Amino acid sequence: MKHNIKDLVKQMTLEEKAGLCSGLDFWHTKPVERLGIPSVMVSDGPCGLRKQDDKADHLGVNESIKAVCYPSGCLTACSFDPELLEKEGATIGDECHVPAMLMKEQSVKFIFLHLKKL
């Protein structure tokens, strides 16, 4: 099902838009069921993708699922190597598509910037 994002955002109430910024819980966005927008799992990996296992140990701690840790953006920028940055970006993009996740920080910035335009 394909939607026009601008049309969907125009149909959303202020409460629904704000709900996308706070989330359902730590790792999922709130769904907007009346518009067919599902809850999406997000991750807080500032230097790559990080996901916690759903199962907690005897202390109630959830293990992190193994993932790649990338150098920070300011560090890779110091390489002055556009090809390296492009490869890293493509790899992060591939990694995000496999488990169907979004990086939370970037998602919140994206949502904020687009809501700000309305």
C-alpha positions as CSV (number, residue, x, y, z in Angstrom):
1,M,0.0,0.0,0.0
2,K,1.5,3.3,-1.1
3,H,0.6,6.6,0.6
4,N,1.5,10.2,-0.1
5,I,3.2,11.2,3.2
6,K,2.2,14.9,2.9
7,D,-1.5,13.9,2.6
8,L,-1.2,11.6,5.5
9,V,0.4,14.2,7.7
10,K,-2.3,16.8,6.8
11,Q,-5.0,14.3,7.9
12,M,-3.3,13.8,11.3
13,T,-4.5,15.6,14.4
14,L,-1.9,17.5,16.5
15,E,-2.2,14.7,19.2
16,E,-1.4,12.1,16.6
17,K,1.6,14.1,15.3
18,A,2.9,14.6,18.9
19,G,2.4,10.9,19.5
20,L,4.9,10.0,16.8
21,C,7.5,12.0,18.7
22,S,7.0,10.3,22.1
23,G,6.4,6.7,21.1
24,L,4.3,3.7,22.3
25,D,7.2,2.5,24.4
26,F,11.0,2.7,24.3
27,W,11.3,0.9,21.0
28,H,8.1,1.5,19.0
29,T,6.3,4.4,17.5
30,K,2.6,4.9,18.2
31,P,0.4,3.6,15.4
32,V,-2.2,5.9,13.8
33,E,-4.7,3.2,13.2
34,R,-7.4,5.3,11.6
35,L,-4.9,6.3,8.8
36,G,-3.4,2.8,8.5
37,I,0.0,3.9,10.0
38,P,1.5,0.9,11.9
39,S,3.7,1.0,14.9
40,V,7.3,0.9,13.8
41,M,10.2,-0.5,15.8
42,V,13.1,2.1,16.2
43,S,16.6,1.8,17.6
44,D,18.9,4.2,19.4
45,G,22.2,3.3,17.7
46,P,24.1,6.6,17.5
47,C,27.0,4.9,15.7
48,G,25.0,2.1,13.9
49,L,22.0,0.0,14.7
50,R,21.2,-1.4,18.1
51,K,18.3,-3.6,19.1
52,Q,17.5,-5.3,22.4
53,D,16.3,-8.8,22.7
54,D,12.7,-9.1,23.8
55,K,13.7,-11.7,26.5
56,A,15.1,-10.5,29.8
57,D,17.5,-12.4,31.9
58,H,17.0,-13.2,35.6
59,L,17.9,-9.6,36.5
60,G,15.4,-8.2,34.0
61,V,18.1,-7.0,31.7
62,N,17.7,-7.4,28.0
63,E,20.7,-8.4,25.9
64,S,21.6,-6.4,22.9
65,I,21.4,-8.2,19.6
66,K,24.8,-8.1,17.9
67,A,25.2,-5.4,15.3
68,V,27.9,-3.3,13.6
69,C,29.2,-0.2,15.4
70,Y,30.3,2.5,13.0
71,P,32.6,5.4,13.8
72,S,30.9,8.7,14.5
73,G,30.1,11.1,11.7
74,C,32.6,13.7,12.8
75,L,35.4,11.0,12.9
76,T,34.7,9.7,9.4
77,A,34.3,13.2,8.1
78,C,38.0,13.8,9.1
79,S,39.0,11.2,6.6
80,F,38.0,13.6,3.8
81,D,37.1,10.4,1.8
82,P,33.7,10.8,0.2
83,E,33.8,7.2,-1.2
84,L,34.3,5.9,2.3
85,L,31.4,7.9,3.6
86,E,29.2,6.8,0.8
87,K,30.0,3.2,1.4
88,E,29.3,3.6,5.1
89,G,26.0,5.3,4.4
90,A,25.0,2.5,2.0
91,T,25.9,-0.2,4.5
92,I,23.9,1.5,7.3
93,G,21.0,1.8,4.9
94,D,21.2,-1.9,4.1
95,E,21.5,-2.8,7.7
96,C,18.3,-0.8,8.5
97,H,16.3,-2.4,5.8
98,V,17.0,-6.0,6.9
99,P,15.4,-5.9,10.3
100,A,12.9,-3.3,9.2
101,M,14.0,-0.6,11.7
102,L,14.7,3.1,11.8
103,M,17.2,4.8,13.8
104,K,15.3,6.7,16.5
105,E,17.4,9.9,16.5
106,Q,17.2,10.3,12.7
107,S,13.5,9.4,12.8
108,V,12.6,12.0,15.4
109,K,14.6,14.7,13.5
110,F,12.9,13.6,10.2
111,I,9.4,13.8,11.8
112,F,10.2,17.1,13.5
113,L,11.5,18.7,10.4
114,H,8.5,17.6,8.3
115,L,5.9,18.6,10.9
116,K,7.6,22.0,11.3
117,K,7.0,22.7,7.6
118,L,3.2,22.3,8.1
